[in-house]
């Protein structure tokens, strides 16, 4: 087959987005250009790679298999590019950072500072839960990830860079909101809004409940911290979330973080990469930047009165 790396990138992006339009926007190409590249790849393979339903595309069985090899080839090319960059000693090129949703409240500001100091590095962000980011790092689609718990399923290097407290949140008119101290046992009567399985926030909640032998009712499972905050503020339940996700709402009296026995649950933020991966100079620069700057940045953003929440 005579398939170029450019065509493989287009194919992988269409598979990820599920549409030509979405892939075109992500790759800064026109939709006709993307469609032409996909037709060329399918022509070279000799089989359809997508099932087409209107404007939506889903991978065919052949496409599922081909995607594995396409990602493997692109991952190998990325390793070669990183190796050559190390020989040149340059801090440039593309750097892809993964982050869990709780990190979006502070990581973009740090990335802005990093870009100011390293303007030749093209920084991309990928959002996902812990399991999704682990898969992206294994496929070499993400260089480093910011998350709470490091994956245990595959060898990785996880370096802590800051504390990561988790607190109970309620609506401001909830009876707990004005209480001076709440025993953990009182939570058994509460309706909990929880994150999906595989997220670090869900793992933190389950760790807390297990430690206090509590089995409250889970009434709703949502896949984003923003959705959880809106439901909690509406008075439909309580939740345990990262303190770093509620700064704006807490300061404006829209959400309460009452003191609860056993909380805040103190965990750590980690910077994670595959153990076998040789980082490019750009990735190493970002690694050192985070280890040196992130803790002070978080303290400045979420310190002071919030630390007493």
N, C-alpha and C positions, 0 to 999 in steps of 0.2 A: 504494500500500500504506500502511496505517495501522499501522506498526510503531514502537514506542517504543524509546528508547535502552536502557531497562531490559530490554526483551525481547531486544534485540541482545546485551547483556552476558550474559544467561542463555544464549542460543544459542551464543555464542563459548565460554563456559565448559563447556557440555555437549560441544561439539566437542573441546575440549582434554582433558577428563577421560575422555570415552568412556562416561560413565554419568550418569544422573540423580542417583544417590546422591552421587557424587563432586562434581558441580557444586553440589548442595544444601549439602554441607559447606563447600565453598570460598566460597559466596556467603552462608552463614548463613541459608538458606531451608529450608523443608520440601520433601521430594521431590514431594509433590503440587503444590506451588506451582510448582516448576520444570517439571513435566510439563505443567501448564496453560499456562505461558508458551510452551513449545515448540509445543504444539498450536495456540495462537493465531497464532504466527509462520507455521507451515505452512499454516494456514487463509488467512492474508493472501497468502502466496506462491502458494498454489494447487497446490503440489507437495510431495511428501515430501522432507524435508531429511536424514533419517537412515534407514539400513537397520537394522532391529532384529533382533538375535539374542539371545534371552533378555533378560538385563539389560544387555547390552553394546550400545552404539550406535556405528555408524560412519557417516560422512558419505556420502550419496548423491552422484551426479555433480552434481545440482542444488545440494546442500548445499556441495560444494567451491567452486563458483562463488559462492554466496551468502556464504560465509565471507570471501572476499576483500573483498567490498563492505562487509560488516558491520565488519570490522576497519578498513577505510578510514574509514567513518563515525565509529566510536568514536575513532579516532586524530585525526580533525578536531575532534571535540568536546573531546578532551583538550587540543589546541592552543588552542582557544578559552578553556577554563578556565584554562590557564596564562597566557594573555595577560591575562585579566581580573584574575588574581591579581597580575600584575606591576603593573598600574595601581593596584590597591589597596595594593600593597606589603606584603602579608601573607605570613607563613610558616606556612601551614596547608594542609590538604587532603591528598590521597593522593600518596605518593611511592613509586614502584616501582623497586627496585634489582635489577639482575641480577648474578649472580656465578658464576664457574666453580667447580667442586667444590673445588679447592685453597684457595679463599678462605674456605670455611666454617669453617676452623680459627681465623680471627681476625676476620672481618668482623662476626659477630653481637655480639661484645663492643664493637666500635666503634659499631655501630648502637644498642646499649643506652646508651652514653654520649651519642650524638647525641639520642636520644629524651628523655633526662633534660633536656637543654638546650633541646630544641624539642618540648615535650609535645603541641602541637597538630597536629604532623605525623603522619599515619597512614602508617607505613612498611610496605611489603610487599616480600618477597624472591622472586625467581625464579631457580631454579638451572638451569644448562645449560652445554653446552660453548661454545667460542668461536663456532662457526657458528650455533648455536641462538640465542645472545644477540644476534648481529648481526641475525638475522631479526626478533627481537622489538623491537630498537631501530628497525629500518627501519619496522616496523608501528606504531611509537609505543606499544607495550605496555610498554616499559621506558624509564625516564627516563635512567638512567646505569647503566653496568656496570663491575664490577671484574674485570679479566682480565690475563693476561700480555701477549700480543701483541694489538695492535689489528687489526681486520679491514682488509684491503686492497681489498675488493671494492666499497666505497662510501665516500663522503666522511664523515670523522668527526674529532672532536677527541679526541686521546689524551694525557693528562697523566700522566707518571710520578710516583709518590708514594713508592716504596720499592724497595729491591733485592729480588730474588727468586731465591735460589740453588737449584740442583737438584743432588742428590747420588745416588750409587749406594747402594742398600740391599740388604742380604743378611740371611739368618737369622743369629742370634748364634753358631751353631756352624759357620758356613761358614768354609772356610780363609782367605778374605779378611778375616774379621772381626778377627783379631788381627794382621794384617800392618801394617807401618809405612808401606809405600808400594807401590802396585800399578801396574805399567805398563798403559797403555790397551790394548796388544796382548793382554794376558792375558784380556780380556773376550770375545774372539772364541770362546772355548770354552764360554762360559756360556749357559744357557737364559734368555731374557729374557721377563718378563711385561710387557706394554705396554698403554698406554691406546689408546682408539679413535682412528681418523683424525679430524682436526678439532679435537682437544684440544690445548691449549698444551703439556701435559706430553709428549705424543707428539712434537710438533714439536721440543721441547728435546732429547729423546733422539735423534731423527734428525739434528739439527744436530751433536750431539756425535759420533755414529757417523760421519757424513760427514767431519767435520774430521779424524778419525783413521783414515779409510778402513777401517772395520770393518764386517763383515757377519755378526753373530752370528745365532743361530737364535731367532726369535720363537715361543715355544711356546704362548702364551696371550694373548688380547686381552680386556681387561676395561674396563668403562665407569665405574669408580669407583676412587678412591684407596684407600678402605677395603678393597675386595675385593683390590686389588693387595697391600696390606700383609699381609692375612691369608694370601695364597698365598705371599708371600715368607717370612713368619715360619714357615710350615709346611715350608720348605726345598725348594719346588718350582721355584725359579728366583730370579733377581735382577731388579732394575728400577732405573730412574732416575726419581726423583720429586722434587717440591718439598720442600725442607727444612722448610717450614712445615706439612707434613702429618704429620710423624713425631715431634713433640715428646714426647707421652706415652709412646709405645712405646720411643723411644730412651732416655729418662731412666730407664725401668724395665728396661732390658736385654733387651727383647723383640725388638729389631731392631738391626742394626748399620749404620753408615754409614762404611765404611772409606775412607781417603784413596786417591784414584785420580788418575793423571795426567790433567790437563785438567779435573778437577772440584774444587770445585763449578763448574757452569756458571752464570755470573752473568747473570741477566736482570732485568727490571724489572716491577713491578706497575704497571698503568695504570688510570686512571679514564677511561672512554670514553663519549661520547655522539655522536649524529648531528650533523654539522657544521651542518646547516640548522635544527636544533631550538633554539628559544628556551626556555631553562630557566625553570621557575617559580621564585619566591623560595625555596620549600622545597628544590628541587633545587640551586639556587645555594648555599644554606646548607650542604647536605650536601657539595657539591663543595669549598667552602672548608674545611669541617671535616676532610675526608679529606686534603687537601693540607697542612694544618697539623698534624694529629695522628697520622696513620696510621704514618708512619715511626718515630716515637718509640715508639708502641704495639708495633709489630713487634719493635723492638730490645729492648724490655722483656720480651716474651714468648719470643723465640727467641734472645736474645743470650747472653753468657756462655760457658758450656762448650760449648753446641751450635755456636757459631761456630767451634770448633776441630775439629768432627766431620769 
